[in-house]
Amino acid sequence: MTTTVRLPLRVEQALATYCVEAKRTKSEVIVELLEQRFMGTQTGRTPYELAQEAGFIGCVGGNSAGKPPGGGTKERVTAAIRKKHSR
């Protein structure tokens, strides 16, 4: 069955970008999302888990102590001030 849907430009652009990155057609993506919505085949993942998978939550690479290479912000600022005002 053919159905026509008008999408806001931002949604259409996001869909197109996703389809290129995922190497999937718009139809495949739309059908999958509609099936999830209406057939109850939700992923079961929480918004937190989805954000973590997408890379929005988590640690940016650092050393084993959990600090970025070269010390933390406080240490870098202190070193920069000392360097600027040293005699």
PDB file of N, CA, C and O in Angstrom:
ATOM      1  N   MET A   1       0.839  -1.167   0.000  1.00  0.00           N
ATOM      2  CA  MET A   1       0.000   0.000   0.000  1.00  0.00           C
ATOM      3  C   MET A   1       0.892   1.241   0.000  1.00  0.00           C
ATOM      4  O   MET A   1       1.921   1.274   0.675  1.00  0.00           O
ATOM      5  N   THR A   2       0.505   2.222  -0.735  1.00  0.00           N
ATOM      6  CA  THR A   2       1.264   3.461  -0.817  1.00  0.00           C
ATOM      7  C   THR A   2       0.592   4.517   0.047  1.00  0.00           C
ATOM      8  O   THR A   2      -0.624   4.698  -0.009  1.00  0.00           O
ATOM      9  N   THR A   3       1.391   5.207   0.839  1.00  0.00           N
ATOM     10  CA  THR A   3       0.902   6.282   1.693  1.00  0.00           C
ATOM     11  C   THR A   3       1.830   7.469   1.536  1.00  0.00           C
ATOM     12  O   THR A   3       3.049   7.308   1.486  1.00  0.00           O
ATOM     13  N   THR A   4       1.268   8.637   1.458  1.00  0.00           N
ATOM     14  CA  THR A   4       2.061   9.854   1.336  1.00  0.00           C
ATOM     15  C   THR A   4       2.013  10.602   2.653  1.00  0.00           C
ATOM     16  O   THR A   4       0.946  10.765   3.246  1.00  0.00           O
ATOM     17  N   VAL A   5       3.166  11.056   3.106  1.00  0.00           N
ATOM     18  CA  VAL A   5       3.262  11.784   4.369  1.00  0.00           C
ATOM     19  C   VAL A   5       4.088  13.034   4.134  1.00  0.00           C
ATOM     20  O   VAL A   5       5.131  12.990   3.482  1.00  0.00           O
ATOM     21  N   ARG A   6       3.616  14.139   4.664  1.00  0.00           N
ATOM     22  CA  ARG A   6       4.389  15.383   4.595  1.00  0.00           C
ATOM     23  C   ARG A   6       5.205  15.513   5.870  1.00  0.00           C
ATOM     24  O   ARG A   6       4.668  15.495   6.978  1.00  0.00           O
ATOM     25  N   LEU A   7       6.494  15.643   5.695  1.00  0.00           N
ATOM     26  CA  LEU A   7       7.395  15.759   6.833  1.00  0.00           C
ATOM     27  C   LEU A   7       7.929  17.176   6.915  1.00  0.00           C
ATOM     28  O   LEU A   7       8.169  17.805   5.884  1.00  0.00           O
ATOM     29  N   PRO A   8       8.119  17.688   8.116  1.00  0.00           N
ATOM     30  CA  PRO A   8       8.806  18.973   8.251  1.00  0.00           C
ATOM     31  C   PRO A   8      10.220  18.829   7.681  1.00  0.00           C
ATOM     32  O   PRO A   8      10.808  17.748   7.719  1.00  0.00           O
ATOM     33  N   LEU A   9      10.744  19.912   7.165  1.00  0.00           N
ATOM     34  CA  LEU A   9      12.055  19.881   6.510  1.00  0.00           C
ATOM     35  C   LEU A   9      13.126  19.293   7.419  1.00  0.00           C
ATOM     36  O   LEU A   9      13.944  18.493   6.966  1.00  0.00           O
ATOM     37  N   ARG A  10      13.137  19.678   8.702  1.00  0.00           N
ATOM     38  CA  ARG A  10      14.179  19.172   9.615  1.00  0.00           C
ATOM     39  C   ARG A  10      14.083  17.665   9.789  1.00  0.00           C
ATOM     40  O   ARG A  10      15.107  16.990   9.896  1.00  0.00           O
ATOM     41  N   VAL A  11      12.841  17.114   9.820  1.00  0.00           N
ATOM     42  CA  VAL A  11      12.657  15.674   9.965  1.00  0.00           C
ATOM     43  C   VAL A  11      13.091  14.967   8.681  1.00  0.00           C
ATOM     44  O   VAL A  11      13.726  13.914   8.727  1.00  0.00           O
ATOM     45  N   GLU A  12      12.746  15.549   7.548  1.00  0.00           N
ATOM     46  CA  GLU A  12      13.132  14.951   6.273  1.00  0.00           C
ATOM     47  C   GLU A  12      14.650  14.910   6.125  1.00  0.00           C
ATOM     48  O   GLU A  12      15.208  13.912   5.669  1.00  0.00           O
ATOM     49  N   GLN A  13      15.310  15.990   6.509  1.00  0.00           N
ATOM     50  CA  GLN A  13      16.773  16.031   6.427  1.00  0.00           C
ATOM     51  C   GLN A  13      17.403  15.021   7.373  1.00  0.00           C
ATOM     52  O   GLN A  13      18.365  14.344   7.010  1.00  0.00           O
ATOM     53  N   ALA A  14      16.866  14.913   8.586  1.00  0.00           N
ATOM     54  CA  ALA A  14      17.401  13.944   9.548  1.00  0.00           C
ATOM     55  C   ALA A  14      17.204  12.523   9.038  1.00  0.00           C
ATOM     56  O   ALA A  14      18.092  11.681   9.173  1.00  0.00           O
ATOM     57  N   LEU A  15      16.049  12.260   8.457  1.00  0.00           N
ATOM     58  CA  LEU A  15      15.778  10.937   7.902  1.00  0.00           C
ATOM     59  C   LEU A  15      16.738  10.616   6.761  1.00  0.00           C
ATOM     60  O   LEU A  15      17.287   9.516   6.694  1.00  0.00           O
ATOM     61  N   ALA A  16      16.936  11.571   5.875  1.00  0.00           N
ATOM     62  CA  ALA A  16      17.846  11.355   4.745  1.00  0.00           C
ATOM     63  C   ALA A  16      19.267  11.093   5.216  1.00  0.00           C
ATOM     64  O   ALA A  16      19.943  10.200   4.704  1.00  0.00           O
ATOM     65  N   THR A  17      19.719  11.869   6.191  1.00  0.00           N
ATOM     66  CA  THR A  17      21.064  11.689   6.733  1.00  0.00           C
ATOM     67  C   THR A  17      21.211  10.310   7.367  1.00  0.00           C
ATOM     68  O   THR A  17      22.195   9.609   7.131  1.00  0.00           O
ATOM     69  N   TYR A  18      20.220   9.929   8.176  1.00  0.00           N
ATOM     70  CA  TYR A  18      20.259   8.625   8.825  1.00  0.00           C
ATOM     71  C   TYR A  18      20.299   7.500   7.788  1.00  0.00           C
ATOM     72  O   TYR A  18      21.057   6.541   7.935  1.00  0.00           O
ATOM     73  N   CYS A  19      19.491   7.620   6.751  1.00  0.00           N
ATOM     74  CA  CYS A  19      19.421   6.568   5.735  1.00  0.00           C
ATOM     75  C   CYS A  19      20.747   6.399   5.005  1.00  0.00           C
ATOM     76  O   CYS A  19      21.150   5.279   4.688  1.00  0.00           O
ATOM     77  N   VAL A  20      21.419   7.505   4.741  1.00  0.00           N
ATOM     78  CA  VAL A  20      22.725   7.424   4.081  1.00  0.00           C
ATOM     79  C   VAL A  20      23.736   6.748   4.999  1.00  0.00           C
ATOM     80  O   VAL A  20      24.484   5.870   4.569  1.00  0.00           O
ATOM     81  N   GLU A  21      23.756   7.165   6.277  1.00  0.00           N
ATOM     82  CA  GLU A  21      24.713   6.604   7.232  1.00  0.00           C
ATOM     83  C   GLU A  21      24.441   5.132   7.510  1.00  0.00           C
ATOM     84  O   GLU A  21      25.374   4.340   7.643  1.00  0.00           O
ATOM     85  N   ALA A  22      23.166   4.764   7.600  1.00  0.00           N
ATOM     86  CA  ALA A  22      22.801   3.387   7.937  1.00  0.00           C
ATOM     87  C   ALA A  22      22.675   2.503   6.697  1.00  0.00           C
ATOM     88  O   ALA A  22      22.473   1.293   6.804  1.00  0.00           O
ATOM     89  N   LYS A  23      22.797   3.120   5.521  1.00  0.00           N
ATOM     90  CA  LYS A  23      22.667   2.397   4.242  1.00  0.00           C
ATOM     91  C   LYS A  23      21.342   1.640   4.180  1.00  0.00           C
ATOM     92  O   LYS A  23      21.291   0.450   3.870  1.00  0.00           O
ATOM     93  N   ARG A  24      20.265   2.378   4.489  1.00  0.00           N
ATOM     94  CA  ARG A  24      18.921   1.815   4.460  1.00  0.00           C
ATOM     95  C   ARG A  24      18.024   2.776   3.703  1.00  0.00           C
ATOM     96  O   ARG A  24      18.321   3.966   3.602  1.00  0.00           O
ATOM     97  N   THR A  25      16.924   2.257   3.169  1.00  0.00           N
ATOM     98  CA  THR A  25      15.989   3.118   2.456  1.00  0.00           C
ATOM     99  C   THR A  25      15.073   3.819   3.463  1.00  0.00           C
ATOM    100  O   THR A  25      14.911   3.377   4.600  1.00  0.00           O
ATOM    101  N   LYS A  26      14.483   4.924   3.004  1.00  0.00           N
ATOM    102  CA  LYS A  26      13.537   5.649   3.854  1.00  0.00           C
ATOM    103  C   LYS A  26      12.364   4.749   4.209  1.00  0.00           C
ATOM    104  O   LYS A  26      11.887   4.767   5.343  1.00  0.00           O
ATOM    105  N   SER A  27      11.901   3.969   3.253  1.00  0.00           N
ATOM    106  CA  SER A  27      10.768   3.080   3.496  1.00  0.00           C
ATOM    107  C   SER A  27      11.077   2.076   4.604  1.00  0.00           C
ATOM    108  O   SER A  27      10.245   1.839   5.479  1.00  0.00           O
ATOM    109  N   GLU A  28      12.277   1.486   4.567  1.00  0.00           N
ATOM    110  CA  GLU A  28      12.652   0.510   5.599  1.00  0.00           C
ATOM    111  C   GLU A  28      12.619   1.140   6.984  1.00  0.00           C
ATOM    112  O   GLU A  28      12.095   0.554   7.932  1.00  0.00           O
ATOM    113  N   VAL A  29      13.181   2.332   7.092  1.00  0.00           N
ATOM    114  CA  VAL A  29      13.257   3.007   8.382  1.00  0.00           C
ATOM    115  C   VAL A  29      11.865   3.374   8.877  1.00  0.00           C
ATOM    116  O   VAL A  29      11.544   3.154  10.045  1.00  0.00           O
ATOM    117  N   ILE A  30      11.046   3.925   8.007  1.00  0.00           N
ATOM    118  CA  ILE A  30       9.700   4.344   8.400  1.00  0.00           C
ATOM    119  C   ILE A  30       8.852   3.144   8.800  1.00  0.00           C
ATOM    120  O   ILE A  30       8.145   3.194   9.806  1.00  0.00           O
ATOM    121  N   VAL A  31       8.918   2.062   8.020  1.00  0.00           N
ATOM    122  CA  VAL A  31       8.145   0.861   8.353  1.00  0.00           C
ATOM    123  C   VAL A  31       8.586   0.306   9.701  1.00  0.00           C
ATOM    124  O   VAL A  31       7.743  -0.068  10.516  1.00  0.00           O
ATOM    125  N   GLU A  32       9.893   0.245   9.949  1.00  0.00           N
ATOM    126  CA  GLU A  32      10.400  -0.273  11.218  1.00  0.00           C
ATOM    127  C   GLU A  32       9.895   0.566  12.391  1.00  0.00           C
ATOM    128  O   GLU A  32       9.460   0.023  13.407  1.00  0.00           O
ATOM    129  N   LEU A  33       9.953   1.885  12.247  1.00  0.00           N
ATOM    130  CA  LEU A  33       9.503   2.757  13.328  1.00  0.00           C
ATOM    131  C   LEU A  33       8.004   2.628  13.565  1.00  0.00           C
ATOM    132  O   LEU A  33       7.560   2.631  14.714  1.00  0.00           O
ATOM    133  N   LEU A  34       7.227   2.516  12.512  1.00  0.00           N
ATOM    134  CA  LEU A  34       5.786   2.341  12.672  1.00  0.00           C
ATOM    135  C   LEU A  34       5.456   0.999  13.321  1.00  0.00           C
ATOM    136  O   LEU A  34       4.547   0.907  14.145  1.00  0.00           O
ATOM    137  N   GLU A  35       6.193  -0.029  12.948  1.00  0.00           N
ATOM    138  CA  GLU A  35       5.984  -1.342  13.578  1.00  0.00           C
ATOM    139  C   GLU A  35       6.298  -1.266  15.074  1.00  0.00           C
ATOM    140  O   GLU A  35       5.556  -1.804  15.896  1.00  0.00           O
ATOM    141  N   GLN A  36       7.387  -0.602  15.419  1.00  0.00           N
ATOM    142  CA  GLN A  36       7.740  -0.454  16.832  1.00  0.00           C
ATOM    143  C   GLN A  36       6.644   0.291  17.579  1.00  0.00           C
ATOM    144  O   GLN A  36       6.292  -0.065  18.703  1.00  0.00           O
ATOM    145  N   ARG A  37       6.115   1.315  16.954  1.00  0.00           N
ATOM    146  CA  ARG A  37       5.096   2.149  17.598  1.00  0.00           C
ATOM    147  C   ARG A  37       3.780   1.398  17.793  1.00  0.00           C
ATOM    148  O   ARG A  37       3.189   1.450  18.872  1.00  0.00           O
ATOM    149  N   PHE A  38       3.324   0.708  16.762  1.00  0.00           N
ATOM    150  CA  PHE A  38       1.990   0.129  16.797  1.00  0.00           C
ATOM    151  C   PHE A  38       1.948  -1.347  17.175  1.00  0.00           C
ATOM    152  O   PHE A  38       0.909  -1.833  17.621  1.00  0.00           O
ATOM    153  N   MET A  39       3.029  -2.056  17.010  1.00  0.00           N
ATOM    154  CA  MET A  39       3.032  -3.488  17.317  1.00  0.00           C
ATOM    155  C   MET A  39       3.663  -3.787  18.665  1.00  0.00           C
ATOM    156  O   MET A  39       3.746  -4.947  19.067  1.00  0.00           O
ATOM    157  N   GLY A  40       4.106  -2.757  19.366  1.00  0.00           N
ATOM    158  CA  GLY A  40       4.669  -2.966  20.690  1.00  0.00           C
ATOM    159  C   GLY A  40       6.037  -3.616  20.677  1.00  0.00           C
ATOM    160  O   GLY A  40       6.408  -4.270  21.652  1.00  0.00           O
ATOM    161  N   THR A  41       6.796  -3.461  19.611  1.00  0.00           N
ATOM    162  CA  THR A  41       8.137  -4.056  19.549  1.00  0.00           C
ATOM    163  C   THR A  41       9.190  -3.015  19.927  1.00  0.00           C
ATOM    164  O   THR A  41      10.221  -2.889  19.268  1.00  0.00           O
ATOM    165  N   GLN A  42       8.915  -2.280  20.990  1.00  0.00           N
ATOM    166  CA  GLN A  42       9.869  -1.288  21.462  1.00  0.00           C
ATOM    167  C   GLN A  42      11.170  -1.987  21.842  1.00  0.00           C
ATOM    168  O   GLN A  42      11.180  -3.172  22.176  1.00  0.00           O
ATOM    169  N   THR A  43      12.236  -1.256  21.787  1.00  0.00           N
ATOM    170  CA  THR A  43      13.548  -1.830  22.079  1.00  0.00           C
ATOM    171  C   THR A  43      13.710  -2.161  23.552  1.00  0.00           C
ATOM    172  O   THR A  43      14.534  -3.004  23.906  1.00  0.00           O
ATOM    173  N   GLY A  44      12.941  -1.517  24.416  1.00  0.00           N
ATOM    174  CA  GLY A  44      13.057  -1.779  25.842  1.00  0.00           C
ATOM    175  C   GLY A  44      14.208  -1.047  26.501  1.00  0.00           C
ATOM    176  O   GLY A  44      14.439  -1.198  27.700  1.00  0.00           O
ATOM    177  N   ARG A  45      14.921  -0.265  25.736  1.00  0.00           N
ATOM    178  CA  ARG A  45      16.031   0.500  26.297  1.00  0.00           C
ATOM    179  C   ARG A  45      15.519   1.834  26.820  1.00  0.00           C
ATOM    180  O   ARG A  45      14.596   2.426  26.260  1.00  0.00           O
ATOM    181  N   THR A  46      16.117   2.282  27.869  1.00  0.00           N
ATOM    182  CA  THR A  46      15.738   3.556  28.466  1.00  0.00           C
ATOM    183  C   THR A  46      16.351   4.701  27.663  1.00  0.00           C
ATOM    184  O   THR A  46      17.300   4.489  26.908  1.00  0.00           O
ATOM    185  N   PRO A  47      15.819   5.904  27.818  1.00  0.00           N
ATOM    186  CA  PRO A  47      16.426   7.055  27.147  1.00  0.00           C
ATOM    187  C   PRO A  47      17.900   7.218  27.520  1.00  0.00           C
ATOM    188  O   PRO A  47      18.715   7.617  26.688  1.00  0.00           O
ATOM    189  N   TYR A  48      18.238   6.906  28.781  1.00  0.00           N
ATOM    190  CA  TYR A  48      19.636   6.991  29.210  1.00  0.00           C
ATOM    191  C   TYR A  48      20.508   6.034  28.395  1.00  0.00           C
ATOM    192  O   TYR A  48      21.577   6.414  27.917  1.00  0.00           O
ATOM    193  N   GLU A  49      20.043   4.786  28.239  1.00  0.00           N
ATOM    194  CA  GLU A  49      20.812   3.791  27.479  1.00  0.00           C
ATOM    195  C   GLU A  49      20.959   4.210  26.027  1.00  0.00           C
ATOM    196  O   GLU A  49      22.028   4.037  25.442  1.00  0.00           O
ATOM    197  N   LEU A  50      19.909   4.756  25.436  1.00  0.00           N
ATOM    198  CA  LEU A  50      19.975   5.213  24.048  1.00  0.00           C
ATOM    199  C   LEU A  50      20.966   6.366  23.905  1.00  0.00           C
ATOM    200  O   LEU A  50      21.745   6.398  22.953  1.00  0.00           O
ATOM    201  N   ALA A  51      20.941   7.313  24.845  1.00  0.00           N
ATOM    202  CA  ALA A  51      21.875   8.435  24.801  1.00  0.00           C
ATOM    203  C   ALA A  51      23.309   7.965  24.993  1.00  0.00           C
ATOM    204  O   ALA A  51      24.232   8.501  24.380  1.00  0.00           O
ATOM    205  N   GLN A  52      23.494   6.960  25.849  1.00  0.00           N
ATOM    206  CA  GLN A  52      24.833   6.416  26.067  1.00  0.00           C
ATOM    207  C   GLN A  52      25.342   5.735  24.798  1.00  0.00           C
ATOM    208  O   GLN A  52      26.503   5.907  24.426  1.00  0.00           O
ATOM    209  N   GLU A  53      24.485   4.967  24.136  1.00  0.00           N
ATOM    210  CA  GLU A  53      24.869   4.310  22.881  1.00  0.00           C
ATOM    211  C   GLU A  53      25.231   5.325  21.817  1.00  0.00           C
ATOM    212  O   GLU A  53      26.153   5.107  21.031  1.00  0.00           O
ATOM    213  N   ALA A  54      24.506   6.435  21.789  1.00  0.00           N
ATOM    214  CA  ALA A  54      24.752   7.464  20.780  1.00  0.00           C
ATOM    215  C   ALA A  54      26.005   8.273  21.076  1.00  0.00           C
ATOM    216  O   ALA A  54      26.444   9.057  20.235  1.00  0.00           O
ATOM    217  N   GLY A  55      26.591   8.096  22.266  1.00  0.00           N
ATOM    218  CA  GLY A  55      27.821   8.790  22.611  1.00  0.00           C
ATOM    219  C   GLY A  55      27.611  10.123  23.303  1.00  0.00           C
ATOM    220  O   GLY A  55      28.562  10.887  23.466  1.00  0.00           O
ATOM    221  N   PHE A  56      26.376  10.421  23.718  1.00  0.00           N
ATOM    222  CA  PHE A  56      26.108  11.671  24.395  1.00  0.00           C
ATOM    223  C   PHE A  56      26.459  11.613  25.872  1.00  0.00           C
ATOM    224  O   PHE A  56      26.628  12.654  26.507  1.00  0.00           O
ATOM    225  N   ILE A  57      26.569  10.429  26.422  1.00  0.00           N
ATOM    226  CA  ILE A  57      26.860  10.252  27.844  1.00  0.00           C
ATOM    227  C   ILE A  57      28.071   9.353  27.967  1.00  0.00           C
ATOM    228  O   ILE A  57      28.171   8.334  27.283  1.00  0.00           O
ATOM    229  N   GLY A  58      28.987   9.729  28.836  1.00  0.00           N
ATOM    230  CA  GLY A  58      30.146   8.874  29.051  1.00  0.00           C
ATOM    231  C   GLY A  58      31.394   9.694  29.242  1.00  0.00           C
ATOM    232  O   GLY A  58      31.363  10.925  29.227  1.00  0.00           O
ATOM    233  N   CYS A  59      32.466   9.012  29.417  1.00  0.00           N
ATOM    234  CA  CYS A  59      33.739   9.635  29.685  1.00  0.00           C
ATOM    235  C   CYS A  59      34.510   9.848  28.395  1.00  0.00           C
ATOM    236  O   CYS A  59      34.550   8.975  27.527  1.00  0.00           O
ATOM    237  N   VAL A  60      35.111  11.004  28.281  1.00  0.00           N
ATOM    238  CA  VAL A  60      36.006  11.252  27.171  1.00  0.00           C
ATOM    239  C   VAL A  60      37.330  10.637  27.565  1.00  0.00           C
ATOM    240  O   VAL A  60      37.744  10.760  28.717  1.00  0.00           O
ATOM    241  N   GLY A  61      38.010   9.974  26.632  1.00  0.00           N
ATOM    242  CA  GLY A  61      39.245   9.256  26.942  1.00  0.00           C
ATOM    243  C   GLY A  61      40.203  10.048  27.802  1.00  0.00           C
ATOM    244  O   GLY A  61      40.398  11.246  27.595  1.00  0.00           O
ATOM    245  N   GLY A  62      40.784   9.390  28.745  1.00  0.00           N
ATOM    246  CA  GLY A  62      41.731  10.026  29.644  1.00  0.00           C
ATOM    247  C   GLY A  62      42.700   8.989  30.179  1.00  0.00           C
ATOM    248  O   GLY A  62      42.739   7.859  29.691  1.00  0.00           O
ATOM    249  N   ASN A  63      43.474   9.367  31.172  1.00  0.00           N
ATOM    250  CA  ASN A  63      44.420   8.415  31.744  1.00  0.00           C
ATOM    251  C   ASN A  63      43.717   7.539  32.771  1.00  0.00           C
ATOM    252  O   ASN A  63      42.511   7.668  32.979  1.00  0.00           O
ATOM    253  N   SER A  64      44.452   6.668  33.398  1.00  0.00           N
ATOM    254  CA  SER A  64      43.853   5.696  34.311  1.00  0.00           C
ATOM    255  C   SER A  64      43.281   6.340  35.568  1.00  0.00           C
ATOM    256  O   SER A  64      42.429   5.743  36.226  1.00  0.00           O
ATOM    257  N   ALA A  65      43.719   7.514  35.910  1.00  0.00           N
ATOM    258  CA  ALA A  65      43.201   8.196  37.094  1.00  0.00           C
ATOM    259  C   ALA A  65      41.899   8.916  36.798  1.00  0.00           C
ATOM    260  O   ALA A  65      41.301   9.507  37.697  1.00  0.00           O
ATOM    261  N   GLY A  66      41.449   8.874  35.547  1.00  0.00           N
ATOM    262  CA  GLY A  66      40.203   9.522  35.180  1.00  0.00           C
ATOM    263  C   GLY A  66      40.357  10.986  34.827  1.00  0.00           C
ATOM    264  O   GLY A  66      39.374  11.672  34.547  1.00  0.00           O
ATOM    265  N   LYS A  67      41.601  11.468  34.840  1.00  0.00           N
ATOM    266  CA  LYS A  67      41.841  12.856  34.473  1.00  0.00           C
ATOM    267  C   LYS A  67      42.346  12.904  33.040  1.00  0.00           C
ATOM    268  O   LYS A  67      42.981  11.957  32.576  1.00  0.00           O
ATOM    269  N   PRO A  68      42.071  13.994  32.335  1.00  0.00           N
ATOM    270  CA  PRO A  68      42.596  14.107  30.981  1.00  0.00           C
ATOM    271  C   PRO A  68      44.114  14.197  31.010  1.00  0.00           C
ATOM    272  O   PRO A  68      44.690  14.609  32.017  1.00  0.00           O
ATOM    273  N   PRO A  69      44.777  13.812  29.903  1.00  0.00           N
ATOM    274  CA  PRO A  69      46.241  13.901  29.864  1.00  0.00           C
ATOM    275  C   PRO A  69      46.686  15.334  30.154  1.00  0.00           C
ATOM    276  O   PRO A  69      46.079  16.285  29.664  1.00  0.00           O
ATOM    277  N   GLY A  70      47.727  15.484  30.937  1.00  0.00           N
ATOM    278  CA  GLY A  70      48.247  16.807  31.250  1.00  0.00           C
ATOM    279  C   GLY A  70      47.624  17.420  32.489  1.00  0.00           C
ATOM    280  O   GLY A  70      47.840  18.602  32.756  1.00  0.00           O
ATOM    281  N   GLY A  71      46.871  16.667  33.240  1.00  0.00           N
ATOM    282  CA  GLY A  71      46.269  17.161  34.463  1.00  0.00           C
ATOM    283  C   GLY A  71      44.876  17.691  34.226  1.00  0.00           C
ATOM    284  O   GLY A  71      44.426  17.813  33.086  1.00  0.00           O
ATOM    285  N   GLY A  72      44.203  18.002  35.307  1.00  0.00           N
ATOM    286  CA  GLY A  72      42.848  18.520  35.231  1.00  0.00           C
ATOM    287  C   GLY A  72      42.852  19.994  34.880  1.00  0.00           C
ATOM    288  O   GLY A  72      43.908  20.598  34.691  1.00  0.00           O
ATOM    289  N   THR A  73      41.676  20.560  34.797  1.00  0.00           N
ATOM    290  CA  THR A  73      41.532  21.963  34.428  1.00  0.00           C
ATOM    291  C   THR A  73      42.247  22.867  35.424  1.00  0.00           C
ATOM    292  O   THR A  73      42.949  23.800  35.034  1.00  0.00           O
ATOM    293  N   LYS A  74      42.065  22.589  36.703  1.00  0.00           N
ATOM    294  CA  LYS A  74      42.689  23.433  37.729  1.00  0.00           C
ATOM    295  C   LYS A  74      44.208  23.454  37.565  1.00  0.00           C
ATOM    296  O   LYS A  74      44.829  24.514  37.638  1.00  0.00           O
ATOM    297  N   GLU A  75      44.801  22.290  37.345  1.00  0.00           N
ATOM    298  CA  GLU A  75      46.255  22.206  37.193  1.00  0.00           C
ATOM    299  C   GLU A  75      46.723  22.946  35.943  1.00  0.00           C
ATOM    300  O   GLU A  75      47.757  23.613  35.973  1.00  0.00           O
ATOM    301  N   ARG A  76      45.974  22.835  34.845  1.00  0.00           N
ATOM    302  CA  ARG A  76      46.375  23.517  33.601  1.00  0.00           C
ATOM    303  C   ARG A  76      46.267  25.030  33.747  1.00  0.00           C
ATOM    304  O   ARG A  76      47.133  25.762  33.267  1.00  0.00           O
ATOM    305  N   VAL A  77      45.207  25.507  34.410  1.00  0.00           N
ATOM    306  CA  VAL A  77      45.045  26.948  34.608  1.00  0.00           C
ATOM    307  C   VAL A  77      46.151  27.478  35.504  1.00  0.00           C
ATOM    308  O   VAL A  77      46.751  28.511  35.209  1.00  0.00           O
ATOM    309  N   THR A  78      46.423  26.772  36.600  1.00  0.00           N
ATOM    310  CA  THR A  78      47.489  27.182  37.509  1.00  0.00           C
ATOM    311  C   THR A  78      48.827  27.245  36.784  1.00  0.00           C
ATOM    312  O   THR A  78      49.579  28.204  36.958  1.00  0.00           O
ATOM    313  N   ALA A  79      49.128  26.243  35.979  1.00  0.00           N
ATOM    314  CA  ALA A  79      50.397  26.212  35.234  1.00  0.00           C
ATOM    315  C   ALA A  79      50.464  27.363  34.233  1.00  0.00           C
ATOM    316  O   ALA A  79      51.518  27.977  34.067  1.00  0.00           O
ATOM    317  N   ALA A  80      49.352  27.660  33.569  1.00  0.00           N
ATOM    318  CA  ALA A  80      49.348  28.751  32.591  1.00  0.00           C
ATOM    319  C   ALA A  80      49.561  30.095  33.265  1.00  0.00           C
ATOM    320  O   ALA A  80      50.291  30.938  32.744  1.00  0.00           O
ATOM    321  N   ILE A  81      48.930  30.309  34.424  1.00  0.00           N
ATOM    322  CA  ILE A  81      49.112  31.570  35.160  1.00  0.00           C
ATOM    323  C   ILE A  81      50.547  31.708  35.638  1.00  0.00           C
ATOM    324  O   ILE A  81      51.143  32.778  35.519  1.00  0.00           O
ATOM    325  N   ARG A  82      51.107  30.626  36.182  1.00  0.00           N
ATOM    326  CA  ARG A  82      52.504  30.674  36.644  1.00  0.00           C
ATOM    327  C   ARG A  82      53.456  30.972  35.490  1.00  0.00           C
ATOM    328  O   ARG A  82      54.408  31.738  35.641  1.00  0.00           O
ATOM    329  N   LYS A  83      53.193  30.364  34.342  1.00  0.00           N
ATOM    330  CA  LYS A  83      54.050  30.570  33.187  1.00  0.00           C
ATOM    331  C   LYS A  83      53.978  32.020  32.723  1.00  0.00           C
ATOM    332  O   LYS A  83      55.001  32.618  32.389  1.00  0.00           O
ATOM    333  N   LYS A  84      52.780  32.583  32.700  1.00  0.00           N
ATOM    334  CA  LYS A  84      52.596  33.944  32.234  1.00  0.00           C
ATOM    335  C   LYS A  84      53.253  34.953  33.183  1.00  0.00           C
ATOM    336  O   LYS A  84      53.827  35.946  32.735  1.00  0.00           O
ATOM    337  N   HIS A  85      53.167  34.699  34.480  1.00  0.00           N
ATOM    338  CA  HIS A  85      53.646  35.680  35.458  1.00  0.00           C
ATOM    339  C   HIS A  85      54.989  35.313  36.076  1.00  0.00           C
ATOM    340  O   HIS A  85      55.397  35.928  37.062  1.00  0.00           O
ATOM    341  N   SER A  86      55.679  34.334  35.524  1.00  0.00           N
ATOM    342  CA  SER A  86      56.974  33.964  36.099  1.00  0.00           C
ATOM    343  C   SER A  86      58.028  34.977  35.695  1.00  0.00           C
ATOM    344  O   SER A  86      57.916  35.659  34.677  1.00  0.00           O
ATOM    345  N   ARG A  87      59.055  35.050  36.529  1.00  0.00           N
ATOM    346  CA  ARG A  87      60.130  36.029  36.272  1.00  0.00           C
ATOM    347  C   ARG A  87      61.374  35.359  35.855  1.00  0.00           C
ATOM    348  O   ARG A  87      62.378  36.024  35.599  1.00  0.00           O
TER     349      ARG A  87
END
